[in-house]
Amino acid sequence: MPILPKSRKARRRLMVVAVAAPILAAAVGLSLWASQSAITFFYGPSEARAKHVPAGQTVRIGGLVQPGSVIKAADGEVRFSIADKAGAVPASYRGELPDLFREGQGVVAQGEFDRSGMFVAKTVLAKHDEKYMPKEVVDALKKSGEWQKGDGSGPSLPAPSLPASGKPVADATTGAAS
Amino acid sequence: MIAELGAFCMMLALALSLAQVGLSAAGRIRQSPVLQGAGEGAGIGAFLMVAIAFASLMSAFVRSDFSVQNVVENSHTAQPLFYKIAATWGSHEGSMLLWNLCLTGFGAVIIIAGRHLPRNLKSTTVATQGALGVLFLAYTVFVSSPFLRLANPPVEGNSLNPILQDPAMAIHPPFLYSGYVGMSVVYSFAVAALIEGRVDAAWARWVRPWTLAAWSFLTVGIMLGSFWAYYELGWGGWWFWDPVENASFMPWLAGAALLHSAIVTEKRGALLGWTVFLSLCTFTLSMLGAFLVRSGVLTSVHAFAVDPTRGGVLLVCLGIAACTAFGLFAWRAPQLKGGGLFAPISREGALVLNNLFLSAATATVLIGTLYPLVRQALTNEPISVGPPFYAMTFVPLMIVTLLLVPFGPLMAWKRGDIVGALQRLWVAAVIAVLAGILVLAVVQPHKALTAAGVALGGWLVAGAIAEIIERAKLGRASAGESARRLKGLPRGAWGTTLAHMGLGIFVLGACFETTFKAELAQALTPGESMKLGGYELRLDKVGTVEGENYTAEQATITATKNGSVVCTANPERRVWPGAGGQATSKVAICVQGPSDLYIVLGDPRPRADGQTSHLIRSYWNPWARFIWLGPIMMALGGLVSLSDRRLRFALPKAARASAAAGLAAEPAE
């Protein structure tokens, strides 16, 4: 066989490459395929409204839990609105709410819109730290003109309830670790 | 004073690490034992200084010294002593101090235990470890000091985050960091091997036990973190493919690949370049994890308090360490002379295949973790990558890997016999298929995918046992002969079997739990009950209990099955006044054999009839215990292998002697 290299060592090496190439190709191919179909887009509430996210598509919505919007039904369902300055999205959730889920706090919910425009959340992301604001939420709030960094008052929704430590929420993006 | 002592010791440690690098390198170049010894002394000094600094931070926490900012932010006088101590590494700054303690500590171990190492290799390794110390000590001293004082000390602290006040979480960081930073030793040895231009048996005999030990610690650390997320967060899940979880999983995968390729390097002197490359990759991924977790570039459900500025500095540290190492690799690796030809079908071939799959799987996790960053940089669209991505990429690769696992140990070195291996494994294959069919037939609802998963788990467990049976010639030789062979088996063989069995048990648990778990939430008033998975849960009462630093609403729930009481559960909702009134849930778990009945007490909900009901959320998690048992067995397998006399480091002479003895006792090795 003149195509194959003559030395035994080189043939073995070629063998390794011949085995490795399909495995690596499979890994890259699977990743590319999954990166097209298995990713979740993130929107702020007003952005999600404007873009008319189709019902049934899994997305993440991040904003602030609108004060006064949380209704806890006896059957375990929770309804609330995710808001930024330019709009709000009504959401419902049946699951264990994170311990830091509060009105006026930042929240990221993953789920899909139903036909009536209600956002049915499958997960509500918990933050282990009450001083922490998800980066995407900060960005989304900035986009909708709500974020005033450094003025010490945090986001300016009507009657925002600051975290109980009394520290401004903006600490999370600028301040010291805790 | 004690905080200043700590800060001062950190600066001394930095200076000593610089001296360690300079003196060891100079000693190596000039071939001067005096300079080399001085470098080693500096390394031990650096460790002692970091240890004193760590002790002084811990003492500030124990005494609740609120003039120290870090203590104010992470402690409280009412916190139990155990959590005051654990708070030392509960913060960003404190955890990096722990990182430094491990880094310099492992450096000291190389210096003390490496007496028999070749002199040049040792000096270069000590210098490299010192250089890593300089990077991370400088980070701590200049941008992340835990010893900053406050001008106006408050009378009370903000408390350690209540969610971290948990035994598993308190010991999770020391295990995790021993694992992460244990890989730094392997990195230093790899860099030293590249500088010295040779990889020999002495090198591999050091790298392998370090990898095994670090990997075992990392396994326990990840398991503890996952177990904590399972019962503390109250979501009933144990792995979310979250960036922070992936950050620990990538070095684990790369470490698993490394500890297999290091076997080939040690036993057969082959795959030299590849083992060195993996050594560099593993610690680079550890550092990448440290960066991802602290910089906040990725949104995680497990938010560490993040700081983009410091994240940038960490990225620079990571960049320096990684670029130097991989640059050196590109330049020097071609000069590494590898020996040991082997046929494609052989133990070496099987381990190469294992490495290919593990590296490809690591790559998919890396792509999934970093893809949101790349995508956002390119298109400015924030996205997240979750479980569906990994189900499409990581899982298929891993299934093939796991199918191949039992073949490896049954292959001979150099030239294996695939037909022979198949003959020895057919019983295991039959057991696996039967297990799958049994699950498909017996467990309702019928799920083919779960049956396949159980068959895979059964294949791994039966395959691991088949190896021991084969080696002992059970059933083929006389009972006495088999017993003698079993006794003579090296610990390494037992370790392999234990770890591979653990893998199988984990697969069983993960498949069963994921596909058969049931969930139910209902608001109940005392006296009412709900039904889940054959159990009836009756809410008896809801009362109040006082903890050391929290107040809790505690429910008493009686679980019955077929009319007989199986357990009384007391889930709690805790409110932490010291932590600004933060509320957490304490999940109650009734362990039913390998399965968990998992009960969470939700918030009170007034009903139309005026009574107050409580939301009770319960999960039936069948075989969930196997998910933790598996990794514990893997880590134990690692430790058992480590106790193998032939692997004990610092004893190259004894090791050589017993390796010869082992070779005589067991020709297959």
Interface residues (C-beta under 8 A of the other chain):
Chain A: R8 K9 R12 M15 V16 V19 A20 I23 L24 A26 A27 V28 L30 S31 W33 A34 S35 S37 A38 I39 T40 F41 F42 R60 K72 A73 A74 D75 G76 R94 G95 E96 L97 P98 D99 L100 V108 Q110 L125 A126 K127 H128 D129 E130 K131 Y132 P134 K135 E136 D139 P163 A164 S165 G166 A172 T173 G175 A176 A177 S178
Chain B: Q69 E73 N74 S91 H92 E93 N158 N161 I163 L164 L233 G234 W235 G236 R294 G296 V297 T299 V301 H302 A303 F304 A305 V306 D307 P308 R310 L341 F342 P344 V352 L353 L356 F357 A360 A361 A363 T364 I367 G368 Y371 P372 R375 E381 P382 I383 S384 V385 G386 P388 F389 A391 M392 T393 P396 L397 A521 Q522 A523 A579 G580 G581 Q582 A583 T584 S585 V600 G602 D603 R605 R607 A608 S613 L615 R617
